[in-house]
Amino acid sequence: MLLATACGQCRLGLPGKGCDLAVRFQGRAYFVTGTGIDSHGDAHARDGFCNAVRQARVRGAVVNNQFKVSYFQLVPEARPPQKPKP
């Protein structure tokens, strides 16, 4: 399934201190287990999880109020078309 994913505290409104990976599933945000925020690049980069909500292809289920993933792959961000050089 394709889910919105980001830092739970910085972008998805979850409680806590620090930065932890979360997904939005069925209209609700859940912290993720099975992969971490630093496993997918610099969380504090311009396009990182603390600064942007990204899309990911995810397999998993809600277990004990957390989203336990068995598969997690970020969808590449769409880049604006470049203007041809004259």
N, C-alpha and C positions, 0 to 999 in steps of 0.2 A: 504494500500500500504506500501511497505517497503522503507524507506527513510534514507539517511545519515543525522545524526543530531549531532550538536556540539555547542560550543560557537561561536556565529556569529562573534565576534571580534577576538577571539584568533585563531580560526581554519578555518572559512569560508570566511574571508576577507571582512566582512561587516564593515561599518564605525561606529564610536562611542567610547565612553569610558565606561569602566566597562565590565561586562560579561552578555550576554543575550542569551537565547536559540534560535537556528535557525535550519532550515532544508534546504536540497538541493532538490529542486523539479523541474523537467524538465530542469536540467542543470543550475539552478539559485538558489542562496541562499536567504532565506527570514527569517526575525525574526518571532518568533512564538507568538501567543496570545492563551490563553486558558489553558496554563500550563507554569510553570517557570523553570528556570535552576536549582533552588535549590529543586524542587519537586522530583528530581530523583537521589538523593545522592549528595555527595560532589563534586562540579564542579572542585575543584582543586586536587582531589585525582588522583592517577596514571591513573586510567581508567575513570576519570571524563571528563565532556564536554570540559574543557579548555585544556586538555592534550591529548584527543583522539576523533576521529570521531567514533561515534557509530551508529548502525543500530536500527531503531525503526519501529514498526507497527503503522501507523498513518492514521487517517481519518480526512479530513478537506478540506479547499479550500483557494485559495488566495483571500483576501478581503482587499481592500485599501493598496495594496503592502505589506501585511503581511500574513503569513500562519495561519489561524484561525483553531485550532484543536478542534475536538469533541471527539477524542480518541487518546491516546498516550501511547504506552507500549514499553519499551526498550527490545531488543532482547538480551538474555544472551550471554556474550562473550564465544566463544569456548575456552575451556581450553586444553592445551597440555596433551596427555595421560601420566599418571604416570607410571614410571618403577616399575615392580613388585619387592618386597623386596625378597632377597635371603633367 
